[in-house]
């Protein structure tokens, strides 16, 4: 008898990367998943993480799904302020989580919301002019990468959106210009053009990025700077960047807020957005905030539809209240205000933080804990174990996720709904 051949799937979208590469070739043999074409350092481990946990646990001991759901519901029901975090999820899972949070009057806060807030605070305070990945692919001729190592988080960004073979309007991409302000790209960077042109580099240490962003904004607005350098960067070099963007047909300034890890980084983002607005007096220019790994952008999108706010939303008073500072899960746990942590993460094996309160984990199989949670319910992965939907980092494209294999793991959405039902009339 011949051995069963692996199933082959083409043009598979990835739920793990913010730019949502959708051209992966994947083979599945039983429960084993392999990315055999167009893999990268983000998508490969996301798809190939093996299933190691199939049975729920209560205090480290095996339990049935019904027992684990009942115990989780009891903890949530008895809590004064349950906090829900993690949220590497798809659309339906986040919807189910928010329904439960509303029911039990909890707080919703994504684990990486601090990075997202560096963008959201700017958007809510002064607005911005941003573009989409499709517009970048089809129109950009000058791209300024500010303070970010794009290839660390988005390994295929340049391949998928800069050095493409065809564009919608037939414009050639070979002469596109890339300018880095910050650290140098890796030696084998994909930012190098197909004909061997390396990107322009303006070195800048992380600590000086706020000053340089402010100087760039001032120069874009036509202001004269008396200083010869700002943050160790020559003003003449920054003026050259501004001049190049003004001469461009479609310039883009991009950043990854998650990598701007310093105090008040939102002010740096705001300066970049002010520069974009000023440049539009002379030409077309847009910002491109990048992020959204492991479903982050999907969760914030769904929260915005349902509550009106993208993250850090409290239902403690019976209606959604947004407070980007008080509704920080870490602060609520450390201060003792929160008395239960519910960690929901079906895409990532990142474990919850260790805290002094009971923890319920509805998470991907293979998650390793520094401290065993009170309840652990392993669940399947959207885009592998069942179908779903996710949002790309530019917020405009919802991608379908496909089921690739058959596993007995439950959906996080079904587990969350079961917990809500178990609350009964409370």
C-alpha positions as CSV (number, residue, x, y, z in Angstrom):
1,X,0.0,0.0,0.0
2,X,1.4,3.4,-1.0
3,X,2.0,6.0,1.6
4,X,-0.5,8.9,1.8
5,X,0.8,11.9,0.0
6,X,0.9,15.3,1.8
7,X,-1.8,17.8,1.0
8,X,-0.5,20.8,-0.9
9,X,-2.0,24.3,-0.5
10,X,-1.1,27.2,-2.7
11,X,-1.6,31.0,-2.1
12,X,-2.1,30.6,1.6
13,X,-2.4,33.8,3.6
14,X,-0.4,34.2,6.8
15,X,-2.2,35.4,10.0
16,X,1.1,35.9,11.7
17,X,2.6,38.8,9.8
18,X,1.2,42.3,9.7
19,X,1.6,42.6,6.0
20,X,-0.3,39.3,5.6
21,X,1.7,37.5,2.9
22,X,-0.8,35.5,0.9
23,X,1.3,33.5,-1.5
24,X,2.6,30.8,0.7
25,X,2.8,27.2,-0.4
26,X,2.2,24.8,2.4
27,X,2.1,21.0,2.8
28,X,0.2,19.2,5.4
29,X,0.7,15.6,6.5
30,X,-1.5,14.6,9.4
31,X,-0.9,17.3,11.9
32,X,2.5,18.3,10.5
33,X,2.5,21.6,8.6
34,X,5.4,22.8,6.5
35,X,5.9,26.1,4.5
36,X,7.7,24.9,1.4
37,X,7.7,28.2,-0.7
38,X,7.9,31.9,0.2
39,X,8.6,31.2,3.9
40,X,10.3,33.8,6.1
41,X,11.4,34.1,9.7
42,X,7.8,35.1,10.8
43,X,5.6,32.8,8.8
44,X,7.7,29.6,9.1
45,X,7.6,29.3,13.0
46,X,4.0,30.5,13.0
47,X,2.8,27.7,10.7
48,X,5.2,25.0,11.8
49,X,4.7,25.2,15.6
50,X,3.8,21.6,16.6
51,X,0.7,20.6,18.6
52,X,2.0,19.5,22.0
53,X,-1.0,20.2,24.2
54,X,-4.4,18.6,23.5
55,X,-5.9,18.3,26.9
56,X,-7.1,21.2,29.2
57,X,-5.5,21.5,32.6
58,X,-6.8,22.9,35.9
59,X,-3.9,23.8,38.3
60,X,-1.6,21.7,36.1
61,X,-3.8,18.6,36.2
62,X,-5.6,17.1,33.2
63,X,-9.3,18.0,32.9
64,X,-12.1,17.8,30.5
65,X,-13.1,20.8,28.4
66,X,-16.3,21.1,30.3
67,X,-14.5,21.1,33.7
68,X,-12.0,23.7,32.4
69,X,-14.8,25.9,31.1
70,X,-16.7,25.7,34.4
71,X,-13.6,26.5,36.4
72,X,-12.8,29.5,34.2
73,X,-16.4,30.7,34.4
74,X,-16.3,30.5,38.2
75,X,-13.1,32.5,38.4
76,X,-14.5,35.2,36.0
77,X,-17.8,35.3,37.8
78,X,-16.3,35.8,41.3
79,X,-13.8,38.4,40.1
80,X,-14.3,42.1,41.0
81,X,-12.4,43.3,37.9
82,X,-11.3,40.6,35.4
83,X,-8.7,41.7,32.9
84,X,-8.5,40.2,29.4
85,X,-5.2,40.5,27.5
86,X,-3.1,38.7,24.9
87,X,-5.3,38.8,21.8
88,X,-3.4,37.1,19.1
89,X,-6.8,36.3,17.5
90,X,-8.9,36.5,14.4
91,X,-12.2,38.4,14.0
92,X,-14.6,35.9,15.4
93,X,-12.4,35.2,18.5
94,X,-12.1,38.8,19.3
95,X,-15.9,39.3,18.9
96,X,-16.5,36.4,21.3
97,X,-14.0,37.8,23.8
98,X,-15.6,41.2,23.8
99,X,-19.0,39.8,24.3
100,X,-17.7,37.9,27.4
101,X,-15.9,41.0,28.6
102,X,-19.1,43.1,28.3
103,X,-21.0,40.4,30.2
104,X,-18.6,40.1,33.1
105,X,-17.7,43.9,33.2
106,X,-14.0,43.3,32.5
107,X,-11.2,45.2,30.8
108,X,-9.9,44.6,27.3
109,X,-6.2,45.4,26.7
110,X,-3.9,43.8,24.1
111,X,-0.5,42.7,25.3
112,X,1.2,45.0,22.7
113,X,-1.2,47.9,23.0
114,X,1.6,50.1,24.3
115,X,3.2,50.1,20.8
116,X,-0.1,50.6,19.0
117,X,-1.0,53.6,21.3
118,X,2.1,55.4,19.9
119,X,0.1,55.6,16.7
120,X,-3.4,55.9,18.1
121,X,-2.6,58.8,20.4
122,X,-1.4,60.8,17.4
123,X,-4.4,59.8,15.3
124,X,-6.9,60.9,18.0
125,X,-5.0,64.1,18.8
126,X,-4.0,65.6,15.5
127,X,-4.9,63.1,12.8
128,X,-2.6,61.9,10.0
129,X,-2.4,61.3,6.3
130,X,-1.5,57.7,5.7
131,X,-1.5,55.3,2.8
132,X,-2.0,51.6,2.2
133,X,0.3,48.8,1.2
134,X,-1.4,48.6,-2.3
135,X,-0.7,52.3,-2.9
136,X,2.9,51.9,-1.8
137,X,3.3,48.9,-4.2
138,X,1.8,50.8,-7.2
139,X,2.9,54.4,-6.6
140,X,5.9,55.1,-4.3
141,X,9.1,56.4,-5.8
142,X,10.9,57.5,-2.6
143,X,10.5,55.6,0.7
144,X,11.9,57.0,3.9
145,X,12.3,54.3,6.6
146,X,12.4,56.1,10.0
147,X,14.0,54.4,13.0
148,X,12.8,50.9,12.0
149,X,14.4,47.6,11.1
150,X,11.6,46.6,8.7
151,X,13.1,43.2,7.8
152,X,13.1,42.0,11.4
153,X,9.3,42.2,11.7
154,X,8.3,42.2,8.0
155,X,10.9,40.1,6.2
156,X,9.2,40.3,2.8
157,X,8.2,43.9,2.8
158,X,10.6,45.0,0.1
159,X,10.0,41.9,-2.0
160,X,6.2,42.3,-1.8
161,X,5.7,46.0,-2.1
162,X,8.9,47.7,-3.4
163,X,10.8,45.7,-5.9
164,X,7.7,44.2,-7.6
165,X,7.7,43.2,-11.3
166,X,4.4,44.9,-12.1
167,X,2.4,47.8,-10.9
168,X,-1.2,48.8,-11.5
169,X,-0.2,51.8,-13.6
170,X,2.7,50.2,-15.4
171,X,5.4,52.4,-13.7
172,X,8.8,50.8,-13.4
173,X,10.1,50.1,-9.9
174,X,13.8,49.7,-10.6
175,X,14.6,53.3,-9.8
176,X,12.7,53.5,-6.6
177,X,14.8,55.2,-3.9
178,X,15.1,53.9,-0.3
179,X,16.4,56.2,2.6
180,X,17.0,54.8,6.1
181,X,17.2,57.2,9.0
182,X,18.4,55.2,12.0
183,X,20.3,52.0,12.1
184,X,21.8,50.3,9.0
185,X,19.8,47.5,7.4
186,X,21.5,44.1,7.4
187,X,24.3,43.4,4.9
188,X,22.1,41.2,2.8
189,X,19.1,43.6,3.0
190,X,16.2,43.2,0.6
191,X,16.2,47.0,0.5
192,X,19.0,46.8,-2.1
193,X,17.5,47.3,-5.6
194,X,17.5,44.5,-8.2
195,X,20.2,46.4,-10.1
196,X,22.4,46.5,-7.0
197,X,21.7,50.1,-5.7
198,X,22.0,50.1,-2.0
199,X,19.7,52.3,0.1
200,X,20.9,55.7,1.4
201,X,21.7,55.6,5.1
202,X,21.6,58.5,7.5
203,X,22.9,56.9,10.8
204,X,21.1,58.0,13.9
205,X,21.1,56.5,17.4
206,X,17.7,55.6,18.9
207,X,18.0,58.2,21.6
208,X,18.2,61.0,19.0
209,X,15.3,59.9,16.9
210,X,12.8,62.4,18.6
211,X,15.1,65.3,17.9
212,X,15.7,64.2,14.3
213,X,12.0,63.7,13.7
214,X,11.3,67.3,15.0
215,X,14.0,68.7,12.7
216,X,12.7,66.8,9.7
217,X,9.2,68.2,10.4
218,X,10.5,71.7,10.8
219,X,12.5,71.5,7.5
220,X,9.5,70.1,5.7
221,X,7.5,73.1,6.9
222,X,10.0,75.5,5.4
223,X,11.6,76.5,8.6
224,X,15.3,77.4,8.9
225,X,17.5,75.7,11.5
226,X,20.5,77.5,12.7
227,X,22.1,74.4,14.1
228,X,24.6,72.5,11.9
229,X,23.4,69.1,13.3
230,X,20.6,67.7,15.3
231,X,21.1,64.5,17.4
232,X,24.4,63.9,15.6
233,X,22.8,64.1,12.2
234,X,23.8,66.9,9.8
235,X,20.9,69.3,9.1
236,X,22.1,69.4,5.5
237,X,21.5,65.6,5.2
238,X,18.0,66.0,6.6
239,X,17.3,68.9,4.2
240,X,18.4,66.7,1.3
241,X,15.8,64.1,2.4
242,X,13.1,66.8,2.5
243,X,14.2,68.1,-1.0
244,X,14.1,64.6,-2.4
245,X,10.6,64.0,-1.0
246,X,9.4,67.3,-2.4
247,X,10.7,66.3,-5.8
248,X,9.1,62.9,-5.7
249,X,5.8,62.0,-7.3
250,X,4.7,59.9,-4.4
251,X,6.8,59.9,-1.3
252,X,6.2,57.7,1.8
253,X,7.6,57.9,5.3
254,X,7.2,54.6,7.2
255,X,7.9,53.6,10.8
256,X,7.1,50.7,13.1
257,X,5.8,52.0,16.4
258,X,6.7,48.8,18.2
259,X,10.4,49.5,17.5
260,X,10.2,53.1,18.8
261,X,10.7,51.9,22.4
262,X,11.3,55.1,24.4
263,X,9.3,57.5,26.5
264,X,6.7,59.6,24.7
265,X,7.5,58.0,21.4
266,X,4.0,59.2,20.2
267,X,5.5,62.7,20.0
268,X,8.1,61.4,17.5
269,X,5.3,59.8,15.4
270,X,3.4,63.0,15.6
271,X,6.4,64.9,14.1
272,X,6.6,62.5,11.3
273,X,2.9,63.0,10.5
274,X,3.4,66.8,10.6
275,X,6.2,66.4,8.1
276,X,3.9,64.5,5.8
277,X,1.2,67.1,6.0
278,X,3.7,69.9,5.2
279,X,5.2,68.0,2.3
280,X,1.7,67.7,0.7
281,X,1.8,71.4,0.0
282,X,4.4,70.7,-2.7
283,X,3.8,67.1,-3.7
284,X,2.0,63.8,-2.8
285,X,3.3,62.2,0.4
286,X,1.9,59.8,2.9
287,X,2.8,58.0,6.1
288,X,2.8,54.2,6.5
289,X,2.6,52.9,10.1
290,X,3.6,49.2,10.2
291,X,2.7,46.7,12.8
292,X,-0.1,44.2,13.6
293,X,1.8,41.0,14.2
294,X,-0.1,38.0,15.4
295,X,-3.6,39.5,15.0
296,X,-2.9,42.7,16.9
297,X,-4.5,44.9,14.2
298,X,-7.4,42.6,13.8
299,X,-8.3,42.7,17.5
300,X,-8.1,46.5,17.6
301,X,-10.3,46.8,14.5
302,X,-13.0,44.5,16.0
303,X,-12.9,46.4,19.3
304,X,-13.3,49.7,17.5
305,X,-16.4,48.4,15.7
306,X,-18.0,47.0,18.8
307,X,-17.1,49.6,21.5
308,X,-16.0,52.6,19.5
309,X,-12.5,52.3,20.9
310,X,-9.6,50.1,19.6
311,X,-8.0,49.1,22.9
312,X,-7.8,49.6,26.7
313,X,-11.5,49.5,27.1
314,X,-13.3,49.0,30.4
315,X,-16.8,47.7,30.8
316,X,-16.6,47.9,34.6
317,X,-19.5,50.4,34.8
318,X,-21.7,48.6,32.3
319,X,-20.6,50.5,29.2
320,X,-17.4,50.8,27.2
321,X,-14.9,53.4,28.6
322,X,-11.6,54.2,26.9
323,X,-8.6,55.2,29.0
324,X,-5.2,54.5,27.5
325,X,-3.5,55.0,30.8
326,X,-5.7,53.6,33.5
327,X,-6.9,50.6,31.6
328,X,-3.4,49.2,31.1
329,X,-3.5,45.5,32.1
330,X,-0.1,45.6,33.6
331,X,-0.9,48.5,35.9
332,X,-4.2,47.0,36.9
333,X,-2.5,43.8,37.8
334,X,0.4,45.3,39.7
335,X,-1.8,47.7,41.6
336,X,-4.2,45.0,42.8
337,X,-7.2,46.4,41.1
338,X,-7.6,43.4,38.8
339,X,-8.1,40.1,40.5
340,X,-8.3,37.7,37.5
341,X,-6.3,37.6,34.2
342,X,-7.8,35.9,31.2
343,X,-5.1,35.5,28.5
344,X,-6.5,34.8,25.0
345,X,-3.9,34.0,22.3
346,X,-4.7,31.4,19.6
347,X,-2.0,32.6,17.1
348,X,1.0,33.0,19.3
349,X,2.6,30.8,22.0
350,X,3.7,33.9,24.0
351,X,2.6,33.1,27.6
352,X,0.9,35.5,30.0
353,X,3.0,37.6,32.4
354,X,3.4,36.1,35.9
355,X,1.1,37.9,38.3
356,X,-0.3,37.4,41.8
357,X,-3.9,36.7,40.5
358,X,-5.5,33.6,39.2
359,X,-4.9,33.2,35.4
360,X,-7.0,31.6,32.8
361,X,-5.2,30.9,29.5
362,X,-7.1,30.2,26.3
363,X,-4.1,29.7,24.1
364,X,-2.3,28.0,21.3
365,X,-0.9,24.5,21.9
366,X,2.8,24.6,22.8
367,X,2.7,27.6,25.2
368,X,5.2,27.3,28.0
369,X,4.6,28.9,31.3
370,X,6.9,30.3,34.0
371,X,4.0,29.6,36.4
372,X,1.2,27.1,35.6
373,X,-2.1,29.0,35.2
374,X,-5.1,28.0,37.2
375,X,-6.8,27.0,33.9
376,X,-5.2,26.3,30.5
377,X,-7.4,25.4,27.5
378,X,-5.3,24.7,24.4
379,X,-7.1,25.8,21.2
380,X,-6.7,25.6,17.5
381,X,-5.1,28.2,15.2
382,X,-7.2,30.3,12.8
383,X,-5.7,29.8,9.4
384,X,-4.5,26.4,10.2
385,X,-7.0,24.4,12.2
386,X,-10.1,26.3,11.0
387,X,-11.1,29.1,8.8
388,X,-11.4,32.8,9.8
389,X,-10.6,36.3,8.9
390,X,-7.9,38.8,9.8
391,X,-6.9,42.4,9.0
392,X,-3.7,43.6,7.4
393,X,-1.7,46.3,9.1
394,X,-3.1,49.1,6.9
395,X,-6.6,48.3,8.2
396,X,-8.2,48.2,4.7
397,X,-7.9,44.6,3.7
398,X,-9.6,41.7,5.4
399,X,-8.1,38.4,4.4
400,X,-9.8,35.0,4.6
401,X,-7.9,32.4,6.5
402,X,-8.3,28.8,5.5
403,X,-8.4,25.5,7.3
404,X,-5.4,23.4,6.4
405,X,-5.6,20.4,8.7
406,X,-8.1,18.4,10.9
407,X,-7.4,18.6,14.6
408,X,-9.5,18.0,17.7
409,X,-8.6,21.3,19.3
410,X,-11.5,23.6,20.0
411,X,-11.9,27.2,18.6
412,X,-11.1,30.0,21.0
413,X,-14.4,31.6,20.0
414,X,-16.3,28.5,21.1
415,X,-14.5,28.3,24.4
416,X,-15.2,32.0,25.1
417,X,-18.9,31.6,24.3
418,X,-19.1,28.5,26.5
419,X,-17.6,30.5,29.4
420,X,-20.1,33.2,28.8
421,X,-23.0,30.7,28.8
422,X,-21.7,29.1,32.0
423,X,-22.0,32.5,33.8
424,X,-25.8,31.9,33.6
425,X,-27.9,34.7,35.1
426,X,-25.1,36.3,37.0
